[in-house]
Amino acid sequence: MLLAVTCFVIVAGKYHNSGLVWKEFHYRYSEPVLNPDVVANESNRAIPGGGNFIAGAATVDITPPPGFLPRGGYATWSTVGQGVRTHLYARAYYLQTDEERHLVIQTDLVSGSRILHAALGERLAPEMGTDISRISLMATHTHSAPGQIVGSQFYNKHISNQAGFAEDYFEFVLQRISEAALQAYRSRGPAKLASGKTDIWGLTRNRSLPAYLENRSILDKEYQPERDFHYINPAMYMVRIDSIQPDGRSVPLGGFASFSIHGTALPEGEPLFNADVWAYIHKDWQWYLEQRYDRENQIHVSAFEGTHGDIAPAARFNRLGYLEARRIGREIGKHAIELFNSLEKDLTAQVSLRSAVRQVSITEKPRIGQTEICTEAAAGTTLAAAPLEHTSPVIGYLPFIRQGSRRWDAAEDNCQGRKRILGGDWLQRWLEPKDSFPDSVLFQIVEINDLLILPLPFEVTVESGQRIADAVRSATEDSEVKSGRELRRKQVMVASLAGGYTGYVTTPEEYGRQYYEGGHTLFGKNTQPYLASQLRQLALDMGGTARIAELPEQWVYRLATKRFTPESIMEPVERAIESAPRFYHAVDDLEAYWVMQWRDVSADKINLHEPLISVETRINNGDWHPLTVEGIAVDDRGYDMAVKLLKTGESEVGAVYGVYWYNPVFSGPEQVFRFVIQARGSGSILYSPPFR
């Protein structure tokens, strides 16, 4: 235990960083009064194929500036993002019927955020009518995005290697997502919708199989390595949205899906922001649709986490990196495309849309029925060990800390069960006051025709998700029988890390084995039964006629904040090429690439969320034109180009950057290329020397 105490002190000590300022953030909730314009109007039905449904969608880039913010998800072992390889996005999907409306937001973030959720509700409600109860905020859980914008002290402190709520990035993300939501709302029009499911095998594996085998549903407890691939959640759930044209034709507007895979195909030491496997899923899916339907306007497709808590990408061991992320992501993307296409026959303009939300304070209401949860959160020693493939150096292998380390005394009388408290109970209370942990849960159910969406602020393991889904499905069917409605089998999409971050949820059996996921289940062994009971009750209550939105009048967040990005003055910079393009061969797990360096504005002014780099080509001395490969532009919106901050000079103005073009094309010595760098500050477009 002395080792555990030592490790905990080291990890917790980073909290005492300089530059932290305590602030309070207040957000109010009130049921919006709808303008007549907000209600779907009868003119939709005059359009051939029109019904009661209208929708809109939009996409924005939320990539942060390089060199300031740490990548979230790897805790102490995280790195500061020095640039970007695959951009981070947020997509907004506005759904509306005569009776209801709902906003689904997908983000390439480590997790959802309660404070961001509350801020979006307050900001968007006046125009859109989408208060917090009508917003679902989803995440991909890439471990290569900033993470310090959640609503709890504990995770703003430990989600990366630096402490503090990143107020500057929070404001940026809030503004960008608000823009996407309003654009989706203002562009809304008559639409059709379909939902469905497919199974995807062989691209994910269970990373904590010994814990999974403890489940009562598993009779054969013997560990065999091939079973890693059997006990996963293979389901991809999807909602397809098409817009109806004036002539009655429907064309794809967008779609969103859930899939269960950790965003951890890139290693802890990766220096660049990226969307991990999700970038390849999204881009291949988007590009395919835009080419098939010859769309000039972007099609807005994306996916987010399902029940991924114990599921890892099936990368080759000791080969984490972009090659594996690309291989896995593109294969999943193929399945997404197939599912999207298959839903065309099921599109309907008659949509039933309902939602219910209830905030529950765990400390005030720890019991529901016969199930009781811990009133105080506690982190276990195995949390410090970290999971398979990302095991913490040295400490992850120590006795009492490594995965599987657990208590053996009186677990049945202790709400934290077999968990060993990291640092011991008294030291953890001192270093991590109990009010620093998240202590309330926003339970939400969204019903779209025969699909139930359950956004949860936890990382949900496969079996936990199955039990929660079964509880809600049975409650919904009970309600339909009692009300005399037609009994229809519901598909249930459980979405992890939605609207916040409250650690993990394992089944009681998995929890007893105390692998990483159990050590990170903050509220003890009964967390999964408690969540299932709360959602079952919400589903039963949802069967009535009144809409459920049980929320406090306001939320108050008191957080230690830090400004990671300095507010520098825009000074004139002589943009210039610092080194000519140079080619490097592929080696081991690194792709072949061209690289060039240039000087530009300072890192906080480079605006990576706006288009910056592209490649042009010509044959010999012909005219330059944008390079496309298989109809897709070669630029920094794709997944084969990176920008990295290389040097910030103390004596010189601006900064030096590198542009990297991975997997370049070759078509003989007659084809010439050049990098095009878009204007920043007062500068003009910059062109590199030609290369071939």
C-alpha positions in Angstrom: 0.0 0.0 0.0 3.0 2.3 0.5 3.7 2.0 -3.2 0.1 3.0 -3.9 0.3 6.0 -1.7 3.5 7.1 -3.4 2.0 6.7 -6.8 -1.1 8.6 -5.8 0.9 11.5 -4.3 2.9 11.8 -7.5 -0.2 11.8 -9.7 -2.2 14.0 -7.4 0.6 16.5 -6.9 0.3 18.0 -10.4 -2.9 19.6 -9.2 -0.8 22.2 -7.4 0.3 23.7 -10.7 0.7 27.5 -11.0 -1.7 29.4 -13.1 -4.9 27.9 -11.8 -7.7 30.4 -11.0 -11.0 29.3 -9.3 -14.1 30.4 -11.1 -17.8 29.8 -10.9 -19.9 29.1 -14.0 -23.7 29.5 -13.9 -26.2 28.1 -16.4 -30.0 28.3 -16.2 -32.6 25.9 -17.4 -36.1 26.8 -18.3 -38.6 25.1 -20.6 -38.6 27.2 -23.8 -41.7 28.8 -25.2 -41.8 27.8 -28.8 -42.4 30.3 -31.6 -45.0 29.1 -34.2 -42.1 28.9 -36.6 -40.5 26.1 -34.5 -43.4 23.7 -35.1 -43.2 21.7 -38.4 -45.7 23.4 -40.7 -48.3 21.9 -42.9 -46.5 23.0 -46.1 -44.1 20.0 -45.7 -47.0 17.7 -46.6 -47.6 19.6 -49.8 -44.2 18.4 -51.1 -44.4 15.0 -52.8 -43.3 12.4 -50.2 -43.4 14.9 -47.4 -44.6 14.1 -43.9 -44.4 15.4 -40.4 -40.6 15.4 -40.2 -38.0 18.1 -40.9 -34.3 18.0 -40.3 -31.0 19.8 -40.8 -27.4 19.0 -40.3 -24.0 20.8 -40.2 -20.3 20.1 -39.5 -17.7 22.3 -37.9 -14.0 21.9 -37.2 -13.0 22.0 -33.5 -9.2 21.4 -33.9 -7.3 23.4 -31.3 -4.1 25.4 -31.9 -0.8 23.5 -31.6 1.6 23.5 -28.8 -0.6 24.4 -25.8 -3.3 21.8 -24.9 -2.5 18.3 -23.7 -4.2 15.3 -25.3 -6.7 13.8 -23.0 -7.3 10.2 -22.1 -3.8 9.0 -21.2 -3.6 10.9 -17.9 -0.1 11.3 -16.6 1.3 9.7 -19.8 -0.4 12.2 -22.2 1.5 14.6 -24.4 0.8 18.2 -25.5 -0.7 18.3 -29.0 2.0 19.8 -31.2 -0.2 19.8 -34.3 -2.8 17.8 -36.1 -2.9 14.7 -38.4 -6.7 14.0 -38.7 -8.9 17.0 -37.7 -11.4 17.0 -34.9 -15.0 17.8 -35.8 -18.4 18.3 -34.3 -21.6 17.4 -36.2 -25.1 18.7 -35.4 -28.3 16.9 -36.4 -31.5 18.8 -35.8 -34.7 16.6 -35.8 -38.2 17.9 -35.6 -41.8 16.7 -35.8 -45.1 18.4 -35.1 -44.9 17.5 -31.4 -41.2 17.5 -30.6 -37.6 18.4 -31.6 -34.2 17.1 -30.6 -30.6 18.0 -31.3 -28.0 15.2 -31.5 -24.4 16.5 -31.4 -21.5 14.2 -32.2 -18.0 15.4 -31.2 -14.4 14.1 -31.7 -13.7 14.7 -28.1 -12.5 12.5 -25.2 -15.9 12.6 -23.7 -19.1 14.6 -23.4 -19.2 17.4 -20.9 -21.9 18.4 -18.4 -20.9 22.0 -18.4 -20.8 22.1 -22.2 -24.2 20.4 -22.3 -25.6 23.0 -19.9 -24.0 25.9 -21.8 -25.3 24.7 -25.1 -28.8 24.4 -23.7 -28.9 27.9 -22.4 -27.4 29.4 -25.6 -29.5 27.5 -28.1 -32.9 27.4 -26.4 -34.0 31.0 -27.3 -33.8 30.5 -31.1 -34.0 26.7 -31.5 -36.2 25.6 -28.6 -33.6 23.0 -27.8 -32.9 23.4 -24.1 -30.6 20.9 -22.4 -33.4 18.3 -22.2 -33.6 18.3 -25.9 -29.9 17.9 -26.6 -27.8 14.7 -26.7 -24.0 15.4 -26.6 -22.0 12.4 -27.9 -18.3 11.7 -28.2 -15.9 9.4 -30.1 -13.6 9.1 -27.1 -10.5 9.6 -29.2 -7.5 9.8 -26.8 -5.9 12.4 -29.0 -8.2 15.4 -28.4 -8.2 17.9 -25.5 -10.0 16.6 -22.5 -10.1 19.3 -19.9 -13.5 20.8 -20.6 -15.6 18.5 -18.4 -17.6 19.6 -15.4 -15.7 18.0 -12.5 -12.5 18.9 -10.8 -11.4 15.2 -10.6 -11.3 14.7 -14.4 -10.1 18.2 -15.3 -7.2 17.3 -13.1 -6.4 13.7 -14.1 -7.6 13.3 -17.7 -4.2 14.5 -19.0 -0.7 15.4 -17.7 -1.7 18.9 -16.7 -4.4 20.2 -14.4 -7.1 22.8 -14.9 -10.3 23.5 -16.7 -9.3 24.7 -20.2 -11.6 27.7 -20.3 -10.2 29.1 -23.5 -10.8 25.8 -25.4 -14.2 25.4 -23.8 -15.3 28.8 -25.1 -14.0 27.9 -28.5 -15.8 24.6 -28.6 -19.0 26.1 -27.3 -19.0 28.7 -30.0 -18.2 26.3 -32.8 -20.8 23.7 -31.8 -23.4 26.5 -31.4 -22.6 27.6 -34.9 -23.1 24.0 -36.2 -26.4 23.7 -34.3 -27.8 27.0 -35.6 -26.7 26.2 -39.1 -28.4 22.8 -38.9 -31.6 24.5 -37.5 -31.6 27.3 -40.0 -31.1 24.9 -43.0 -33.8 22.5 -41.8 -36.3 21.2 -44.4 -38.6 18.3 -45.2 -36.8 15.0 -44.6 -37.0 11.3 -44.3 -35.4 9.0 -41.7 -34.6 5.3 -41.3 -32.7 3.4 -38.6 -31.1 0.0 -38.5 -28.3 -2.2 -37.3 -25.4 -4.3 -38.5 -22.8 -6.5 -36.8 -19.1 -6.0 -37.3 -16.7 -8.7 -36.2 -12.9 -9.1 -36.2 -11.9 -5.5 -35.8 -12.3 -5.2 -32.0 -11.4 -7.4 -29.0 -12.2 -7.6 -25.3 -9.2 -6.1 -23.5 -10.4 -7.4 -20.0 -11.6 -10.9 -20.8 -10.8 -12.4 -17.4 -13.2 -9.9 -15.8 -15.8 -10.5 -18.5 -15.8 -14.3 -18.0 -16.9 -13.7 -14.4 -20.4 -12.7 -15.7 -23.2 -15.1 -14.7 -24.2 -15.4 -18.3 -20.9 -17.1 -19.2 -20.8 -20.7 -18.2 -17.4 -21.6 -19.6 -14.9 -19.6 -17.5 -11.7 -20.9 -19.2 -9.6 -18.2 -20.8 -8.6 -18.7 -24.4 -7.0 -15.9 -26.4 -9.4 -16.3 -29.4 -12.3 -15.5 -27.0 -11.1 -11.9 -27.0 -12.8 -11.6 -30.3 -16.1 -13.3 -29.3 -17.1 -11.3 -26.3 -17.5 -7.8 -27.8 -20.5 -5.7 -28.8 -20.4 -6.0 -32.7 -23.5 -3.9 -33.2 -23.4 -0.7 -35.2 -26.7 1.2 -34.9 -27.4 3.9 -37.4 -29.9 6.7 -38.2 -30.0 7.8 -41.8 -31.5 11.2 -42.7 -32.4 12.2 -46.3 -33.6 15.6 -47.3 -36.7 15.8 -49.6 -36.2 17.9 -52.7 -39.0 20.0 -54.2 -39.6 17.4 -56.9 -40.1 14.7 -54.2 -36.7 13.0 -54.6 -34.8 12.3 -51.4 -31.0 12.7 -51.2 -28.7 11.9 -48.3 -28.3 14.8 -45.8 -26.4 12.8 -43.2 -26.5 10.1 -40.6 -25.1 9.2 -37.2 -24.2 5.8 -35.7 -22.8 4.2 -32.6 -20.1 1.6 -32.5 -18.2 0.1 -29.6 -14.4 0.6 -29.9 -11.9 2.6 -27.8 -10.2 5.5 -29.6 -6.8 4.1 -28.6 -5.2 2.9 -31.8 -2.6 5.6 -31.4 0.0 5.3 -28.6 0.3 7.5 -25.5 3.3 9.3 -26.9 1.7 10.4 -30.2 2.4 14.2 -30.5 -0.4 15.2 -32.8 -4.1 15.7 -32.2 -6.2 13.2 -34.2 -9.5 11.5 -34.3 -8.0 8.0 -34.1 -9.9 5.2 -35.9 -13.0 7.5 -36.1 -11.3 9.8 -38.7 -11.1 7.0 -41.2 -14.7 5.8 -40.6 -16.1 9.3 -41.0 -14.1 10.4 -44.0 -14.5 7.2 -46.1 -18.2 7.2 -45.4 -18.6 10.9 -46.2 -16.5 10.8 -49.4 -18.3 7.7 -50.7 -21.7 9.4 -50.4 -20.6 12.7 -51.8 -19.2 11.0 -54.9 -22.1 8.6 -55.3 -24.7 11.4 -55.2 -22.5 14.0 -56.9 -23.1 16.4 -54.0 -21.3 19.7 -54.0 -22.5 20.3 -50.4 -21.0 18.2 -47.6 -22.9 15.2 -46.3 -22.8 15.1 -42.5 -22.0 11.6 -41.3 -20.4 10.5 -38.1 -20.2 7.8 -35.4 -19.8 7.9 -31.6 -19.2 5.5 -28.8 -21.4 2.6 -27.9 -20.7 0.1 -25.1 -16.9 0.2 -25.5 -15.8 0.1 -21.9 -13.8 -3.2 -22.2 -13.3 -3.1 -25.9 -10.1 -2.2 -27.7 -9.3 -1.8 -31.4 -7.9 -5.1 -32.7 -4.5 -3.5 -33.6 -1.5 -5.7 -33.9 0.2 -5.9 -30.5 3.2 -3.5 -30.2 2.1 -1.9 -33.5 -0.1 1.0 -32.4 -0.1 3.9 -34.8 -1.6 5.4 -37.9 -1.3 2.3 -40.1 -3.3 0.2 -37.7 -5.8 3.1 -37.1 -6.2 3.4 -40.8 -6.7 -0.4 -41.4 -9.3 -0.8 -38.7 -11.1 2.5 -39.3 -11.5 2.0 -43.0 -12.8 -1.5 -42.6 -15.4 -0.3 -40.1 -16.2 2.5 -42.6 -17.0 -0.1 -45.3 -19.7 -1.6 -43.0 -21.0 1.9 -42.2 -21.5 2.5 -45.9 -23.2 -0.8 -46.5 -25.6 -0.2 -43.6 -26.3 3.4 -44.8 -27.2 2.1 -48.3 -29.3 -0.7 -46.9 -31.5 1.8 -45.0 -32.7 3.5 -48.2 -35.6 1.2 -48.6 -36.8 1.9 -45.1 -36.9 5.7 -45.3 -40.0 7.3 -44.1 -41.3 10.9 -43.7 -43.6 9.9 -40.8 -41.5 10.0 -37.7 -42.3 9.6 -34.0 -39.9 11.6 -31.8 -40.0 11.6 -28.0 -37.5 12.2 -25.2 -37.3 12.1 -21.5 -34.6 13.4 -19.1 -34.1 13.2 -15.4 -31.2 14.4 -13.3 -30.4 12.3 -10.3 -28.0 13.2 -7.5 -26.2 10.1 -6.4 -25.4 11.5 -3.0 -29.0 12.5 -2.4 -30.8 9.5 -4.0 -28.4 6.5 -3.8 -31.3 4.0 -3.7 -33.9 2.9 -6.2 -36.0 -0.1 -5.3 -33.7 -2.6 -3.7 -30.6 -1.3 -5.3 -28.2 1.1 -3.5 -25.1 2.8 -4.8 -22.2 4.3 -3.0 -22.9 7.9 -2.0 -19.2 8.8 -2.3 -16.9 8.1 -5.3 -13.6 6.4 -4.9 -10.8 5.6 -7.4 -9.3 2.1 -7.2 -5.6 1.2 -7.4 -6.2 -0.6 -10.7 -7.1 2.8 -12.2 -3.5 3.8 -11.9 -2.4 0.5 -13.6 -4.3 1.4 -16.8 -5.7 -1.2 -19.2 -4.0 -3.7 -21.5 -1.8 -2.2 -24.3 -1.6 1.1 -22.4 -0.4 -0.2 -19.0 1.3 2.5 -16.9 5.1 2.1 -17.0 6.4 0.4 -13.9 3.5 1.1 -11.5 1.1 -0.9 -13.8 2.9 -4.1 -12.9 3.3 -3.6 -9.1 1.5 -5.8 -6.6 -1.7 -4.2 -5.2 -1.9 -1.9 -8.3 -1.8 -4.2 -11.3 -5.0 -5.3 -12.9 -6.8 -7.9 -10.8 -5.5 -6.5 -7.5 -8.4 -6.7 -5.0 -9.5 -6.9 -1.4 -10.6 -10.2 0.1 -12.2 -9.1 3.3 -15.9 -8.5 3.9 -16.6 -7.3 0.3 -20.3 -8.1 0.7 -20.6 -5.5 3.5 -18.8 -2.7 1.6 -20.4 -0.7 -1.2 -17.0 -0.4 -2.9 -16.7 -4.2 -2.8 -13.3 -5.7 -3.7 -11.9 -2.4 -4.7 -8.6 -1.3 -3.1 -8.8 2.5 -2.7 -5.9 4.2 -4.4 -3.7 5.8 -1.8 -5.9 4.5 1.0 -9.3 6.0 2.0 -7.9 8.8 4.2 -5.2 10.0 1.8 -7.6 10.0 -1.2 -10.1 12.0 0.8 -7.4 14.6 1.6 -5.9 14.8 -2.0 -9.2 14.3 -3.8 -12.1 15.9 -1.8 -15.3 14.0 -2.5 -16.9 17.1 -4.0 -14.2 17.1 -6.7 -15.8 13.9 -8.2 -18.9 14.1 -10.4 -21.9 13.3 -8.2 -25.0 13.5 -10.4 -26.2 11.7 -13.5 -28.3 13.0 -16.4 -30.5 10.1 -17.4 -31.9 10.5 -20.9 -34.0 8.4 -23.3 -34.5 9.5 -26.9 -37.1 7.5 -29.0 -37.0 7.8 -32.8 -39.5 5.4 -34.3 -38.4 1.9 -33.2 -35.0 3.1 -31.9 -34.3 3.9 -28.3 -31.1 6.0 -27.7 -29.7 5.9 -24.1 -27.0 8.5 -23.7 -24.9 7.8 -20.5 -22.0 9.7 -19.1 -20.1 6.5 -18.3 -17.7 4.2 -20.2 -20.1 1.2 -20.3 -18.8 -2.3 -20.6 -20.4 -4.7 -23.1 -22.3 -6.8 -20.6 -23.3 -3.7 -18.6 -24.7 -2.2 -21.8 -26.6 -5.3 -22.6 -28.3 -5.5 -19.2 -29.2 -1.8 -19.3 -30.6 -2.2 -22.8 -32.7 -5.2 -21.7 -34.1 -3.3 -18.7 -35.2 -0.3 -20.8 -36.6 -2.5 -23.7 -38.7 -4.6 -21.3 -40.0 -1.4 -19.6 -40.9 0.1 -22.9 -42.7 -3.0 -24.0 -44.6 -3.2 -20.7 -45.7 0.4 -21.2 -47.0 -0.3 -24.7 -49.0 -3.3 -23.5 -50.5 -1.3 -20.7 -51.5 1.6 -23.0 -52.9 -0.7 -25.6 -50.4 0.5 -28.3 -49.0 -1.9 -30.9 -46.2 -3.9 -29.4 -43.0 -3.3 -31.5 -39.6 -4.7 -30.8 -37.2 -1.8 -30.1 -33.6 -1.6 -31.0 -31.6 0.0 -28.2 -28.5 2.2 -28.8 -26.5 2.7 -25.5 -24.1 5.6 -26.0 -21.2 5.9 -23.7 -19.6 9.2 -22.5 -22.6 11.2 -23.5 -23.2 14.6 -21.9 -20.4 14.2 -19.3 -17.8 11.9 -17.8 -18.5 9.8 -14.6 -16.0 7.1 -15.0 -16.8 3.5 -15.9 -19.7 1.1 -15.2 -19.1 -2.7 -14.9 -21.4 -5.5 -13.9 -21.1 -6.6 -10.3 -19.3 -9.7 -11.4 -16.8 -7.8 -13.5 -16.3 -5.4 -10.7 -15.4 -8.1 -8.3 -12.4 -9.1 -10.5 -11.1 -5.5 -10.3 -9.5 -5.0 -13.6 -8.9 -1.4 -14.8 -12.6 -0.9 -15.6 -13.7 -2.0 -12.1 -11.1 0.2 -10.4 -12.5 3.1 -12.4 -16.1 2.4 -11.5 -16.3 5.2 -9.0 -19.5 4.5 -7.2 -19.0 0.8 -6.4 -20.2 -2.6 -7.2 -23.9 -1.8 -7.7 -23.4 0.9 -10.3 -24.7 -1.1 -13.2 -27.9 -2.3 -11.5 -28.5 1.2 -10.2 -28.2 2.7 -13.7 -30.4 0.0 -15.2 -33.1 0.6 -12.5 -33.1 4.3 -13.0 -33.4 4.1 -16.8 -36.1 1.4 -16.5 -38.1 3.7 -14.2 -37.6 6.6 -16.6 -38.8 4.4 -19.5 -41.9 3.4 -17.5 -42.6 7.0 -16.7 -42.1 8.0 -20.3 -45.0 5.8 -21.2 -47.4 8.4 -19.8 -48.7 11.4 -21.7 -46.7 14.2 -20.0 -43.2 15.0 -21.2 -40.5 14.3 -18.6 -37.8 17.0 -18.0 -36.9 16.8 -14.4 -33.9 19.2 -14.1 -32.7 21.8 -11.6 -33.4 25.4 -12.4 -29.6 26.1 -12.7 -26.2 24.4 -12.6 -23.3 25.9 -10.8 -19.8 24.7 -11.6 -16.8 25.8 -9.4 -13.7 24.9 -11.2 -9.9 25.6 -11.1 -9.4 27.1 -14.5 -6.3 27.6 -16.6 -5.7 29.5 -19.8 -3.6 27.2 -21.9 -3.5 29.4 -25.0 -1.8 32.8 -24.6 -3.5 35.9 -26.0 -0.6 37.2 -28.1 -0.7 40.3 -30.2 -0.8 39.8 -34.0 2.6 41.0 -35.2 3.6 41.2 -38.9 5.4 38.0 -39.9 7.4 37.4 -43.0 5.9 34.1 -44.2 8.7 32.1 -45.8 9.7 28.6 -46.8 12.4 27.5 -44.4 13.3 24.2 -46.2 12.4 22.7 -49.5 10.2 19.6 -49.6 12.1 16.3 -48.9 11.0 12.7 -49.3 11.4 9.9 -46.8 10.8 6.2 -47.4 8.4 4.2 -45.3 10.0 2.3 -42.5 8.6 -0.1 -39.9 5.2 1.4 -38.9 5.8 4.8 -40.4 4.3 5.6 -43.8 6.3 7.3 -46.6 6.0 11.0 -46.6 7.1 14.4 -48.0 8.0 17.1 -45.5 8.6 20.8 -45.8 9.1 23.6 -43.2 7.9 27.1 -43.3 7.6 30.2 -41.0 4.2 31.6 -40.3 2.2 33.4 -37.6 2.4 32.3 -34.0 0.8 29.1 -32.9 -2.3 30.7 -31.4 -3.0 32.5 -34.7 -2.4 29.6 -37.1 -6.1 28.6 -36.9 -5.9 24.9 -37.6 -9.7 24.7 -37.6 -9.7 26.5 -40.9 -8.3 25.1 -44.2 -4.5 25.6 -44.3 -2.6 23.1 -46.5 -3.3 21.6 -49.9 -1.3 20.1 -52.8 -1.4 21.3 -56.4 0.0 19.4 -59.4 0.8 19.9 -63.1 2.4 17.9 -65.9 5.8 19.4 -66.8 5.2 23.1 -67.4 1.4 23.0 -67.6 -1.1 24.8 -65.5 -1.3 24.2 -61.8 -4.5 22.7 -60.5 -5.6 21.0 -57.2 -4.5 17.5 -56.8 -7.2 14.8 -56.4 -6.8 11.1 -55.8 -9.8 9.0 -56.8 -11.8 12.2 -56.9 -10.8 13.3 -53.4 -8.8 16.5 -52.8 -5.4 16.1 -51.2 -5.4 18.6 -48.4 -5.5 18.8 -44.6 -9.2 18.0 -44.4 -8.3 14.4 -45.2 -6.3 11.9 -43.3 -2.9 11.9 -45.1 -1.6 15.3 -44.3 -0.3 16.7 -41.0 0.8 20.0 -39.6 3.2 20.2 -36.7 4.6 23.1 -34.7 8.4 22.7 -34.8 9.8 25.9 -33.2 8.6 29.0 -31.5 11.4 31.6 -31.5 12.0 33.8 -28.5 13.9 36.4 -30.6 12.0 35.9 -33.8 8.3 36.7 -34.5 6.0 33.8 -35.4 6.8 30.1 -35.5 8.2 27.4 -37.7 5.9 24.6 -38.8 6.3 21.3 -40.7 3.8 20.0 -43.3 3.8 16.3 -43.8 2.2 14.5 -46.8 1.8 10.8 -46.1 1.2 8.1 -48.6 2.0 10.4 -51.6 1.2 9.5 -55.1 3.8 8.9 -57.9 2.9 9.0 -61.6 6.3 9.4 -63.2 8.8 12.3 -63.3 6.6 14.4 -65.6 4.1 15.1 -62.7 5.1 18.0 -60.5 3.7 18.9 -57.1 3.7 21.9 -54.8 2.3 22.7 -51.3 -0.2 25.6 -51.1 -0.4 27.3 -47.7 -3.4 29.5 -47.2 -3.1 33.1 -46.0 -2.9 33.8 -42.3 -2.7 37.2 -40.6 -1.9 39.9 -43.1 0.1 37.5 -45.3 -0.8 36.1 -48.7 -0.9 32.5 -50.0 2.4 30.8 -49.9 3.7 28.2 -52.4 6.4 25.7 -51.9 9.2 25.0 -54.5 8.0 22.3 -56.9 8.9 18.7 -56.2 8.3 15.4 -58.0 
